[in-house]
Amino acid sequence: MSDPDAAGGAGAEVRLRPVEESDLPVFLEQEHAPEAGRRSRFRPRPEAAFMAHWHTAILADPPRWCARWWPAARRRAT
């Protein structure tokens, strides 16, 4: 890649923030991505099982953090 920011490389900023309820659909989508399945050899869970796991095992025991990177060209205050 010619743009190092595109891959989260030099010039990208990483911040940690608490996981929010609104993150869960994104995480579910990532878990169901074909490439994720090929790389991990992990079967994605049905949505109800995924949400139950996150609500009872993860969000119920805060704080839980997620990392998010912002390319220099797309940074915004959060």
C-alpha positions, 0 to 999 in steps of 0.5 A: 500500500502506498498510503501508510495510514490506510493500514494503520501504520505510520501516521495513524493514531490508536486510542482505547475507549470502553466497548459500547453496545453500539460496537456489538453489531460491528464485532458480530459482522467482523466475526462473520467475515469469511476471511476471519473464519478462514484465518481463525478456523472458528465458527461464527456464533449465531447472533443471539449467542454472540449477543448473550456472550457479550452481555453476560461475560464481557459487558457485565464486567466493565471496563472492557476496552477496544482499540480504534485507529484513525488515519491522520486524514480522518482523525476526529475528536471523540 
